[in-house]
């Protein structure tokens, strides 16, 4: 069953997941929190991809470090 996400309306996710049965050992709240965490991580990596070398140096990262971070899947 797909999860429908539109314009970062997390209440849509909450409503959808609360209607579903949570996997054994996980509450719907924990699942929602994990999805929000992954979405935030993905957003941060997209922002990191837009930084130039000067901005990366300002935050103490090299271009190679940024590329390695950007290449990771959202769940890692």
Secondary structure by P-SEA (a helix, b strand, c coil): cbbbbccccaaaaaaaaaaccccccccaaaaaaaaaaaaaaaaaaaaaaaccaaaaaaacccaaaaaaaaaccccc
